Amino acid sequence: MYDDLTDGALLTLSCEEPDAFAAFYRRHAEELLRYFSRRTLDPQAAAELTAETFAEAFASRGRFRDRGEGAGVGWLFGIARHLLSRFFRAGMVDSRARRRLRLPERDLSPDDYERIEELIDFEPLRRAVGAALESLSEEQREAMRLRVIDGRPYPEVARLLDCTEATARARVSRGLRRLAQLMNVQPQRVMTEVD
């Protein structure tokens, strides 16, 4: 019924016919989920951000102005970029729009996790991380393995490396900074996730 309509027409029509928004959702849900999956590398966060983006789009669809081809999907991804930026700053997904619409919380099933992880395509990331780790000094690599991979506390890392806790922290910090530079990742995000 809505297949022939542009995204902009669907959004405009959805103010009168909510089913038009469902067609817009079906058209872009997987693309948006893939966008978030590749940027967060976290299936739960990607699913929540996707849900929140569509909830925000639905709640504010009356303010959408159709400016021609690509306007609808551009508007949707503008909302997505804003929410992703907020996620990286806050370290969590803001569910304001879903609460406003009284949408229930939904946990991901194991099948959902697997499907989202398929969208991420970890292989290029594995290669990049491997190459980046090889460029670190042996001391930094070992400190990173103990702290980041094994999750050991800094006093234990220091004891195992036979150095002070401050030195252990410095090695991990420098290693993370170097990885962030090599992989073009936001250093602040990497540091926040580990500390």
N, C-alpha and C positions, 0 to 999 in steps of 0.2 A: 504493500500500500504506500509506503514512504520511500521505496527504493530509488525513485527518480528524483527525489528532492535533494537539493544541496544541503550541506551542514547548516548554513545560515538559515535556510528556509525551515529546516527541522527545528532549530532553536526558536525561531520566531513563532512558528506554529505551536510549539510545545506549551506556550502560555495559555492557549485555548484547548489544546489536545495533548495531555501529558504522555500519551503513547508515542507521540513524535519524539519526545526526549528519549524514550526507551530505544527507539531506532537509532538515534544519535549515539547512545551508549553502546549498543551492539556494534556499531560501525567503528568505534575508537577504543573500546575497553582494553583489548589485547595490546594494541599499540602503546597505550598509556601505561599499562602494567609493565611492558617491556622497558619503556623509558625509565620508570622508577626502579625496576629490578637492576638494571645495568648501572645505575648511579648509586644506589644504596647497598647493593649486594646483600640485601636482607629481605627474604620473602615476606615476612610479617610486615615490615615497614612499607614495602612496595605495595602490598595489598591494601594497607590502611591509607596510604597516600592516594592510591587510585580511587578508593571509596570516598575519601574526603574531597578529592578534586571534583568528582561527579556530583557529590552532594552540594558543594559550593556552586558549581555550574547550574544545577537545578534550582537552587535557592535564588540565584541572581540572574536567571535567564531573562527576566523582564528587562534588565538593563542592557542586554546584548543588542548591538546595532550591526545589522548585516551590511558590510561594506564590500561585498563581492566575493569572488572565488577565494577560498582559503581562510575566510574570516572566522568561520565557526571553529575549525580545528586550531587556528592560531589563538583564538580567544581561550579555548580549553587548555592549550599548552602554556599560555600565559598564567593561568590559574595554577597549573601544575608547577611551573618554575617558581612561583611565589611560595607555594606550600613546601617545595623541596628546600628552598633557601631557609625558610622558617624551621624546617626539620633539622637541617645541619646546625643552625644556631642554637636551637633548644635541645637537640638530642632526642627529641620525641615527636610523634605526630600529633598535631593539634586536631581534635575532633569536634571543633566548634560547630561546623556546618551540619555534621551528622546529628549532633545533639539538638540543634535548632529544628531539624526535620524529624526528630524523635526516632531515628533509625537505630535498631538494636545493634549491640556489639556482636561481632562474629569472629570466632576463632577459625584459623586455617586448619583444614584437615591435612593429614600426611600426603594425600594425593595432591592437594593444592600446593603444598610446599614443593613437591617434586616437579609439578608443572611450571611453577614460577622459576625454580632453579634451572630448568631447561631453557627458559627465556634468557637467563643471564649469560650463558655460554662462558663457563669459567676457564676454558683452555687458554685463550689469549692472556687472561689475567695470571694464570699459573706460570706461563712462560715469562711474563713481565716481572712477576715477583721473584722467580728463580734467578733471572738475570740481574735484577736489582740487588738481591741478597748476595750474589757472588761478588758484587763490586764493593761490598762492605769489608772492613778489616775483620780479621778472625775474632778479635775481642768484641767488636760490635755485634757480629753475627751470633756469637755464643751468648752474649748478654740478651739479645733480642729473643733467641730461642728459649732461654730460661724464663724471661719475664712475659713475653707476648704469647709464645706458643704454649709453653708449659704452665703459664699463669702463676709462677712462683712469686712470693713477696720479695721486695727489694733486699731486706736483710739476708734472706736465704740466697738470693742471686749474688750478693756481695761475698758471702761465705764461700759459695761454690767457685767463684772466680778469684778468690783470695785477694780481694780489694776492699776499699771502703764502700759504704752504701752510697755516698755521694758520687764516687767513680762509677759504680754500677748504674746509677741513674743517668749520669752523663753519657755513658756508652749507649744505653737504650735510647735516650733522647736524640743523640747524634745519628744513631742508626735509623730511627724513625724519620727524622728530618731528611736524611739522605734518600731513604726510600720514597718519601713524598716527592722530593725533587725529581728523582728518576722516573717516577710513575705519573708525574703531573697530577698529584692529589693535593687537596688542601691540607697543609701541615697541621693546622689547628685541629681539624677534624680527627686526624690520625692520633695526635697527642691526647686529645680528650677521651678517645675510645680506650686508650691503654691505661692512663693514669687513674 
